[in-house]
Amino acid sequence: MRELETDIGWAIPERLPFRMHDFTRLAWVSDRARDVWGPRLQRIGGMLLELELVTVERGWRQGSLRLLDARNFDQVEADMRSRQLTVVRLRGTKHNQNYFASLIPCENGEPDAYWCAVGHESNMLHFVAMFAANADEEIGRLLGYPSCCTEFYQKTWLKHGLVDTTWPMAAASNFKRIRGTNEIEISQVSRGGTHLRWLGARAVFHLPCSFDCEPSAQLAARHLALADELGFATEASWLAEVLEWPVEWSALHGIAEIRTPVVKIVTRTDATPVKYVVRYLGNRRKLPSESVPGTVFPFAGPSLPVISGSHGFALGLDNPIDAPAQVPDYQTQPWFCEDNGFRTRYAMDRAHVPIVVRVERLLREQRVPQEQMRVIDFGCGNGVLLGKIARLSSNIQTIGIDVDHQKIEHARIICGDGPAEFRTQNMFYCDHSELGQDLYIAIVMVGRLLEAAPDVVNRFLRLLKGVTHLVLYAYDDYIREFGSLRDMAERVGIVLTDDDCETVSLATIGDDSPTVPKMEVLV
């Protein structure tokens, strides 16, 4: 498929010379899914309308844009005055109950809705002047949008005339896999995503420049925290769950289908002569209970072995337990395993064994001084693996980093008041200088490097040049998808130096990766 070269460096597809009218239709997978999630999405929408106003009231933004029904405009205007806010009509339009990408002009008669600006009276004169002057950059600033996203909007929506930015957002993302000239997979879950905006499910009020835009993710976290403060904790938790659903967006001939585990959305998009596909992998281990079984994405969950045929099942038969052992309460919670990508405790422990054994052997062979026993786990989940390594010696100082705040909170529950330190940070963008240059071992799952852009991987590896040993490992599901451990290592410029284990091995950075510092690596 031919794609137009543009000054923004993203893929702008060749388009057909027509544009469909704006529409959005929903098709639920079952009556139960509609009955459960229909009302929840309505409550999420109500929460977001309130958050938009509160962010303006508190001065986080200078204004907000919203569509108001002409029939109750006077009542809404009075409500806004009671909140010390002013409503200014910007344009008349036809009413649209669903998500819309553009205003519908009124051909005859009075408009039945108004596109309005809402804000403090002192800001409205400047806001309206900028709207009249089409000063989009300044309008974006007044609305509190990240500058990168405002620039993205100007170049995709205004300059190139797109009505759906899903494809260029995916193309601009760092955490993506290119599956072909017109297929992209997004592997990083982000609370700042707007890929389900047609359902009203979004934690930001703008179109982000990518699926992993960091300023947008920070805004989303701030908005969700505000929702908790305002008494919308339930709605915020539903929204957070929705934003982790796996989603497939596909577009052909001006029609987009957005498939989720509980509902399919059919809506307008840019008319292209061939099919485009974006798969947001989300968290396939946490499909909503209202989803239906299926064999294709996003309905298919991860395949699981038959329990009765597992090694653990056989061990259990040979070693019956007379009385149940007492375990901490947190080990009975679903998140204890799911935070780390596993369904069962047995699967998690079995995957951790070769990593812990290899680290123990490294510490023993190298005869590490006690003061140098510092270990950091990038992408630590809830810290279970790091806790096992910490138990190798009472002198090990451990640090865990993960982008998911909830997992870090779980790690602190598991480790209690112990010496381990946990931080909520993006592993690829954390400030390594804060961690010190005397780290002896850093742990990274090699799949994380395969999911990131090459320049991001190179920058990350440069940050690790002060680490004595880097431990890269791979779980079975990644090996099944990407091939052998050696294949995976070579794809990121790493060369294995022994073959002791299928999932863990000593390695070095290859000579053909000049931008990556030379270091010894454990893969």
BELTA-V803196 format. One line per field, one symbol per residue. ss: DSSP state (2 for helix, 1 for strand, 0 for the rest). phi: phi as a letter, one per 30 degrees, with the letter a starting at -180 (. if undefined). psi: psi as a letter, one per 40 degrees, with the letter a starting at -180 (. if undefined). A space follows every 10 residues. Layout:
# BELTA-V803196
ss = ???
phi = ???
psi = ???
This chain:
# BELTA-V803196
ss = 0011000000 0110100000 0001111100 2222222222 2222222222 2222222000 0001111112 2222222222 2200011111 1110000000 0000000000 0011111110 2222222222 2200022222 2200002222 2222222220 0000022222 2000011111 0011110000 0000012220 1000000000 0002222222 2222222220 0022222222 2200001111 1100111110 0011111100 0100011111 0000000000 0000000000 0000002220 2222222200 0000000022 2200222200 0000222222 2222222222 2222220002 2201111100 0002222222 0000001111 1100222222 2222200000 1111000000 0222200000 1111122222 2002222222 2220000011 1110022222 2200222222 2001110000 0000011110 0000000001 110
phi = .dbddbdcic dcddcddabd ddabbcbdda ddddddcedd dddddddddd deddddedid bdabcacbdd dceddddddd ddcicccbdc adaddbdcdb cadcdcdbid dcabdbcbad edcddddddd dddhddddde dddidddddd dedddcdddc idcbcedddd ddddcbbdcl dbbbccccdb dcdbdbddci cacbcbcdda dcddeddddd ddddddeedd jcedddddde dddcddbccb bahjcccccb dbacccadbd dbdbdcbbcc dhcddbdddd dcdacbdcdd dddbddddcd ddddddddbd cdbdddbeed dcdedecdec ibcbdddddd ddeddddddd ddddddhdde dcdcbbcdid iciddddddd ddadcdccbc badcdddddd dddddhcddd cbbcadedbd dddddiccdd bccbdedddd dcdedddddd dddcddddbc ccbbdedddd dcjddddddd dciccdcabd bdcbadabdd ddbddcddad bcc
psi = hhihhieeei hhihiifihi ihihiihiei dddddddddd dddddddddd dddddddeed ieiihihhhd dfdddddddd deefihhhhd iiiiihdaii eiihihdiai ieihhihhai ddeddddddd ddefgddddd ddefiidddd ddddddddde fieheddddd deidgihhea dfhhhhehhh eeifefddee hieieihiei dfhddddddd ddddddddde efdddddddd ddeeihhhhi hhfehhhhhi eeihhhiiah hieihihhhh dageefiiee iiiieiiedh ihiiihdeei dddddddegi hdihihiidd eeidedddde fididddddd dddddddddd dddddeghid eeghhhhhfe beeddddddd edieehhihh hiehdddddd ddddebfaei hiihihdeei hdddeiefhd hhhhhddddd eiiddddddd dddeeehdhh hhihiddddd deaidddddd defhhieifd idehiiiihi eegdehihih ih.
